Amino acid sequence: MKKKLVKILGISYSQSQMGSYVVVLSEVKGKTKLPLIIKPSDAQQIALKIEGIKPQRPLTHDIFKSMTDSFGIDVQEIYIHSVLEGIFYTKIIASNGLDEVEIECVAGDGISLSLVYDCPIYVSQSVLDNAGISINNDGNPFEDEDIEDVEEEPKRAVSIEDLEKMMEGALANEEYEIAAELRDRIQMLKDKATK
């Protein structure tokens, strides 16, 4: 089965499913975007990694990495292999140097782990064909004359507004350390924008 390398294009609050977030994956060499609905906790993990925020205490995915490092296991890639009724089936592909194992996981966890392990995310061509959309980064459909490898000014993967919603969610869940880290990052971004 053919698979395509993707990257995280952005993450934002879902307008259609209250309390959820959308992470958008984009083909590295291509024009297809893949939006996935993820849980707030997964969105929080992804946003913290994208923003380079290191919480004072390790989060679940960091603990998972510490355990696998202790046993000489390395996560080599995340593979979104199929979609059925809006559910994206995802595998963690890991190796201890001798054996390779595939572990099923939730797509949001897989994307989070790709950031923790700094490993690639792949999506099967069939998933891109069935659930992907062909749009520019500005949200408009591609036209025939569009060039797919044009370098654009990079946009923020997570907006200040979405970081604020994540901070509110962290406070509601009594995750005060994460909320404080997000608050500090938001303030730094606002200060940077006013300069």
C-alpha positions in Angstrom: 0.0 0.0 0.0 1.4 3.4 -1.0 1.9 5.9 1.8 2.7 9.6 1.7 4.8 11.6 4.1 2.8 14.4 5.8 3.5 17.3 8.2 1.4 19.1 10.8 0.1 22.2 9.1 -2.0 23.6 11.9 -4.3 23.0 14.8 -7.5 24.9 15.8 -10.7 24.7 17.8 -13.4 22.7 16.0 -16.5 24.8 15.1 -18.5 21.7 14.2 -17.8 19.5 17.3 -17.8 21.5 20.5 -15.0 20.7 22.8 -12.8 19.1 20.1 -10.0 20.3 18.0 -8.9 19.8 14.4 -5.4 19.1 13.4 -4.6 19.5 9.7 -1.9 17.3 8.1 -0.5 18.3 4.8 1.4 16.2 2.2 5.0 17.2 2.2 5.2 16.7 -1.6 1.7 17.4 -2.8 -1.4 19.6 -2.3 -3.7 17.3 -0.2 -4.7 18.3 3.3 -6.1 15.9 5.8 -8.2 17.4 8.7 -8.7 15.1 11.7 -10.9 15.7 14.8 -8.9 15.1 18.0 -9.5 15.2 21.7 -8.6 18.4 23.7 -5.9 16.5 25.6 -4.2 15.4 22.3 -4.5 19.0 21.0 -2.9 20.3 24.2 0.0 17.8 23.9 0.5 18.7 20.2 0.3 22.5 20.9 2.9 22.2 23.8 5.3 20.4 21.5 4.8 22.7 18.5 5.2 25.8 20.7 8.3 24.3 22.4 6.8 24.5 25.9 8.3 22.0 28.3 6.0 21.4 31.3 7.7 21.1 34.7 6.5 17.6 35.1 6.4 15.0 32.4 3.1 14.4 30.5 1.8 10.9 29.5 3.6 10.9 26.1 6.9 11.9 27.8 6.5 9.1 30.3 5.9 6.7 27.4 9.1 7.9 25.8 11.1 7.4 29.0 9.8 3.9 29.3 10.6 2.9 25.7 14.0 4.6 25.9 14.7 2.5 29.1 14.0 -0.7 27.2 15.8 0.3 24.0 12.6 0.7 21.9 12.4 3.5 19.3 9.3 4.7 17.6 10.2 4.9 13.9 7.0 6.2 12.3 3.3 6.9 12.8 1.1 5.5 10.0 -2.5 6.5 9.5 -3.5 3.4 7.4 -7.3 3.5 7.0 -10.4 5.5 7.7 -13.9 4.1 8.3 -16.9 6.2 9.2 -14.8 9.1 10.2 -12.4 7.1 12.4 -8.8 7.2 11.4 -7.0 4.0 12.2 -3.4 4.6 13.2 -0.3 2.5 14.0 2.8 3.2 15.9 5.7 1.4 14.2 8.4 0.7 16.7 11.6 -1.3 16.9 14.0 -2.5 19.5 16.7 -3.1 16.8 15.8 -6.7 16.2 12.0 -6.8 16.1 9.6 -4.4 14.6 6.1 -4.1 16.2 3.0 -2.3 15.1 0.7 -1.0 17.8 -2.8 0.5 17.1 -3.5 3.9 18.6 -5.8 6.9 18.4 -4.7 9.3 15.6 -4.2 12.2 18.1 -1.9 10.1 20.3 0.0 9.0 17.2 0.5 12.6 16.1 1.6 13.6 19.6 4.1 10.8 19.7 5.5 11.8 16.3 6.5 15.1 17.9 7.9 13.4 21.1 10.0 11.0 19.1 10.7 13.4 16.2 9.6 10.7 13.7 7.7 11.0 10.5 4.0 10.7 10.0 2.7 8.7 7.0 -0.8 8.5 5.6 -1.9 5.8 3.1 -2.9 7.0 -0.3 -6.4 5.5 0.1 -6.9 7.7 3.3 -5.8 10.8 1.4 -8.1 9.8 -1.5 -11.1 9.2 0.7 -10.7 11.9 3.4 -8.2 14.4 2.1 -9.1 17.8 0.5 -7.1 19.7 -2.1 -6.9 23.3 -0.9 -4.2 26.0 -0.6 -3.0 27.0 2.9 -5.4 29.9 2.7 -8.3 27.5 2.5 -9.2 28.1 -1.2 -9.5 25.2 -3.7 -6.5 24.6 -5.9 -6.8 25.7 -9.5 -5.2 24.0 -12.4 -2.5 26.7 -12.6 -1.5 26.4 -9.0 2.0 25.2 -8.4 2.2 22.7 -5.6 5.9 23.2 -4.5 5.8 27.0 -4.0 7.3 28.1 -0.7 5.0 30.3 1.2 5.5 32.4 4.3 5.1 30.0 7.2 2.0 30.6 9.3 1.5 29.9 13.0 0.5 26.3 13.5 -1.5 27.2 16.6 -3.2 30.6 17.0 -3.2 32.7 20.1 -7.0 32.2 20.4 -6.6 28.4 20.3 -3.9 28.5 22.9 -6.2 30.6 25.1 -9.0 27.9 24.7 -6.5 25.2 25.6 -5.4 27.2 28.7 -9.1 27.5 29.7 -9.4 23.7 29.2 -6.4 23.1 31.3 -7.7 25.3 34.1 -11.1 23.5 34.0 -9.3 20.2 34.3 -7.1 21.6 37.2 -4.0 21.2 35.1 -2.5 24.3 36.6 1.1 23.8 35.5 0.1 23.4 31.9 -2.2 26.4 32.1 0.6 28.5 33.5 3.0 27.4 30.7 0.3 28.2 28.1 -0.4 31.6 29.8 3.3 32.5 29.6 3.6 31.5 26.0 0.4 33.5 25.1 1.8 36.6 26.8 5.2 36.2 25.0 3.4 35.9 21.7 1.2 39.0 22.4 4.3 41.0 23.5 6.1 39.9 20.3 3.1 41.0 18.2 3.0 44.5 19.7 6.7 45.2 19.0 
